[in-house]
Structure formats: C-alpha cells, structure tokens
Amino acid sequence: MNHIELNKNNKRITFYGSNSVIDFDKNMIDNLPLTGDEANDRLLIQKCIDDNNLKSSILYDGNTVYSFKKIVKEYRDLQKTGTLDKLTEKMYHFFTNACGDIAHYNINGFKGYYNNSLRNLESSLLSRDTFIPRWHSDLDKIFKELKIGKYYDEREYVDLDIVPINKLKPIVEELGWNVKQKYGFWDFEQKGQSKFPFKFSITTTDNKATEVTDGLKYYYNYFDKDGYIRQLIELDESHELNVSDIVHDVEYNMGLLSRLVNEITYRCKNEALILSGYENNKNYDLDLELER
C-alpha cells in the first residue's frame, strides 16, 4: 500500500492506497478550506470523503478520519439480521479501533467472542460511555447517529410510533405465532407445539407500534398462570394431561412469550432509530428480520 502526505496549517494529513486513488484524494482534500482547527477540519474531510466517495484511508495528525455514510450504512446492514455474519474488515476495525475494543485475534475471533450477535456486541461494548476527545468530531458524529457510546441511553427515548404497525407482523410470525389483525385487536396464537394452542389478544385502538409492544409486555408481566392452568384442565376433558405436562406447557409458553416481547421490542427500536436518523429515507431502510 502506497502513501503520500499533505501538510496544511502545520497539520499532517496522510493518504494510504493505490497511487491513482491517493493522488486524486489528496487533490480533493487540498482544495478544502482547512484552518488547522482539528475538530472543524475533520468534519470537512469527512464530508468530502462522503460527497466524493474517496477511496483512500485518510489520517489527520495520525488518526483516521471515518466516512460517516459508509460506517452508518454498514452498521445498518448488520442490523438487518441482528448477526455479525456481514461484518466487514472496515467495521471490524471500526469496532476495535474507534470503539475501544481489543482485536480478539482476528475478525472470526471477534465474531466468536460476541457469539455472532449484534445485540451482544451492543450490550457488551457499544453501550459503554467511550471517551471521545473534542477533536475527534467525525467519530462523535457517527456515535451520535448510531446511538452508541455516550449516546447509547438515548435509545430508550426513541419514538417507536414512527414505525408502521404492519412492520411488526412479520416478526410475530417468524417467532412462531399466528396473528390476526381485527378492528381494535390483535389476536395471537402459538403455532403448533401444543395440544391446546396458546391464544390471547391485545388491544390496538390507535393502531400504533407501542400498543403492540406495550400490550405484549403487559400481558407477559401480568400473565395469570393459575387461570391458564384452570383453562387447560377444563379443556382436557379426556384427562390426558398430568401435572408435569401442565407445568411444562405453562413454562414453555411463557418462554415463547418472553422471546416475542424481547425480539419485537428490540427490532422495533432498531427500525425507529433508523427512521429518525440521518437521511433515512435515502440510505438506511431496514428489513425487520429475526435474529438467528
């Protein structure tokens, strides 16, 4: 890999890449109105990288200037599945260099450490309040957009109701439930697995995403186990079920319901973060797919 340097206002800007790429990129950066104020210069360079699709690796005083659009786009690609299957070398180095992680030997070791789960990566690493110096303005802009690091807690305040309610139905079905939308209600029924299918309903009067997520949470938190057991006994007219069967059925259904609550809330939040983000209608559409 070749490199060249540019000196502007006593600041060293280094370009790494092929000769044709770094020459072009150097000329582009050389024409920017850089002042020597690193925080401002980094944002100007970052915008130039994105607007002109610059290919080289660019360092300002020895530290990488990150493309905003490329990093955000690749992070959104990871969110589409919730896994690290599509983790690129670019994102691997971003997580290890910019987010304060260690390399875990290589990209495969990194995936293995987080069990190939983006959610594990977020909760273990990206939720940390990583210190970002003022001069690293390009990185701060990315963290703010992705709601990671010191902005991670802002995820709790994202408006879930900007997500169209019909986006949630595929998640419910992939998680093993049939769902029927009626006027004012969503009816849920567990697919197979049990002699007596697990059924319940939640209200959706205003047709908002939070009615589904909050309704599921409420049903789970206040689930009437005793009432459900009595219902099973009444349905078991031939007395085929014993006590252990009933206990297993209750615990199994509660596990399915817990997974449904967690998964639909997580996916809905991811979609809301994207819809409320930068140029979301142009660049960052997210298919709400089940984490595998």
N, C-alpha and C positions, 0 to 999 in steps of 0.2 A: 504494500500500500504506500503510495506516494504522499508527500505533504508539502505544503508551502505556507508561508507566514505573511501576515499583513500587520503593519504597525500603524495604529491610528490613535492620536491623542495619548501616546505613551502606553497604549494597551495592545497586547499581543493577541492577535486572532489567528488561529491555526486551522488549516483545512486538510482533511485526510480523505483520500480517494484516488481514482484514476486521474491522469493528467488533464484529460478533456473536461472532466467534471469539476475538479478543483479550480481550474483556470476560470471557468465560467462563473462558478460560485464566488470566487474571490472578487471578480469584477462587479458582481451584483452587490456584494457587501461593501465594497469600496465606495460605491455611489450613495450609500446611506448617510444621512446627516448625524453620524455618531458624534457624541460630545465628550466621551470619557466617563460619563456617569453610568456605571455598570448596570444598575437596575433599569434605566431607560434604554440603554444600548441593547441589552438582552431582549427586551420586548420588540425593539425594531428589527433585530436579526431574526427572532422567532417568526415575526410576521412575514419577513422577506422569504424565509425558508418555506412557509406555507403557501404564500401567494405565488411563488415561482417554482415550487416543487424542487427545491435544491437537494442534490443527491449526496453531497459530501458530509462527513462528520465535522462539525464546526465547534471549536473550543475557544472560549473567551477567557483570556488570562488563565488557561489551563483547565477550565471546567466546561463541560459540554453544554451547548445551548440546544434545548429539546424542541422538536417540532410539536406544536400544540395539536394540530389536526391529526397527525399520524399516531401519536400516543393515545389520544382520546378514541380515535376510530378503532385501534387495535384492542383497547380495553373494552369497548362496546362489543367487539367480536367475541371476546371471552364471555361476556355477559349473556350472549345468545344461548349458550349451552350450560353456563354455570360451571364448566370444567376448564382445565388448563390444556386441553387437547390441542388448541390452536395457538398456544403460547409460542411466540416468535423469539428469535435471538434479541431483537430490538426491545421487546417488552421484558424479557428475562434480564437484560442489562439495566433496564429502567428500574425494575423492582429491586435489583441488588445494589445498584449504584445510587439511585436517586431516593429510594425509599428506606435505605438503611439496613437492608438485609445482607446476609452472607451468601456466598455463591452456591453453597450446598454441592460443591464439586463441579457440577455441570447442569445443563438445563433439565436433563432427566432426573438428576438427583433433587433438583428444585421441585419438580412436579411431584416426585415421590414424597418429599418432606411434607407437602401440603395435601397429600392424598388426592392429587389431581383435582382439587376442589377450589374454585374461586372463592367460595364463601369461607373456607378455612383460611385462605390467604388474606382475605379482608379482615376477618376477626383476629387473626394472629399478628399480622404485620401492618396492614393498611389502616387499621383503626388507631394506631399509635400516633401521638402528637409529635411527629418528627419535626425537629427544628429546621426551619428554612431561613437562612440569612436574608436580609433585605435585598442584597444584590442579586440573589437567585430568583429574580422576578418571573422568569419564564417557567420555572418549576412551580412556583407558587400559583401561577395562573392555571396550570394543569391540575394541581391538587384541588384547587377551588372548584374547578369544573367537575372533577370526578368525585368530589366529596370524600377525599381520603386525607390521612394525616390530621392536621389541626381542624379540618373542616368535616371530619367524619361524623361528628354528633349532629350535624345539620341534616343528615339523612332522616332523622326522626321527625323532622318538621316538614318534609316534602308533602305536597298536596296530592294524595292518592286519587282524588276525584278527577284529576285531569286525564286519568286513564279510562278509556271507553270500557264500559262494563262487559261488553261482548269479548274483550281480550282475555277475560278470566275463565270463560267456559272451557277452552281447550286445556287449561292447566288442570281443572277439576276432572275432566275426562281422562287425561293421561295418568292421573294419580289413582285411578281405579274406581271412579264414581260416575254414575249416570246423573245428569242434571236436566231438569225441565224448567224452563222459564215460563211462569204464568204471570198474569197481571197481579203485581204486588207481592209475588212469592218466587223463590227458587226452591224446587224440590230436589233433594239429594237422595240417591240410593246407591248403596255399595254394590259393585259388580261382582256377582257370584260369591264364591268362597264360603258361603254360609247357608244353612238350611233355611234360616229366616233372615232375609235381606235386611240390612240396617238402613232405615229410612228416617228422614227428618226434613223440616222445612225452615227457611228463614225469610223474613220479610224484606222486600226491596221496593218500598213505596216510591222513593225518589229516583230509582234506577242509577244509583251511584256505586262506585267501586268500594267505598268504605262500608256500605251496607252489607256487602258480601263478606269482606274481611272481618269487620267488627261482629257481624252476625255469627260467623263461624267461631270466632274467639269466644263470644258469649255462650254459644251452645256448648262448646267444649268445657269452658270453665264451670258451667252450672249444669253439666250433664247429670241427669237423675239416674244413677246406677240402679238403685232399688226399684224404681219404676220400670226401668228397662228389663230387669230380671223378672219382675212380675209379668211383664208383657210376654217374655219368652215362655214362661211357664204356662200362661194361658193359651199361647199358640201351639204348644206341644201337647196336643190332645192325645196322642198315642204314647206319651211318656217315654219317648226315645232318648231324651237328654238327661244326663246325670249332673250332679253339682259341678264336677270338674269341667264338663262340656260348657255349662253356662258361664262359669268364671272365665274360661278360655275365650269364649265368644265375646264377652264384655271387654276383656283386656285387648283382644285383637282389634276390635272395632275402635276402641279408644286410641290405639296406636295409629290406625289409619287416619282417624280424625285429626290427631295431633300433627301428623305429617302434612295433611291437607292444609291445616291452619298455617303452619310454618312456611310451606312452599309457596302458597298463593300470596301470602303477605310479602315474602322476600321478592318474588317475581314482580308483583305489583309495584313495589317500591323501586325496583330497578327501572321499570318502564317509566314511572313518574319522574325519576331523576333525569332520564334521557329526554323526556318530553319537555321538561323545564329547563333543559340545558342549552348550550350554545349551538345555534343553527341546527336544532334538532330535526327540523322538517327537511333539511337538505342532506344531512350526513349520517345521522345516528339512529335509524329505525331499528327497533329491537323486536325480534320474534320471541314471544314468551314460550320458550321450550323448557321442558322438565329437566332438572339436573339429574344426570345419570351417574 
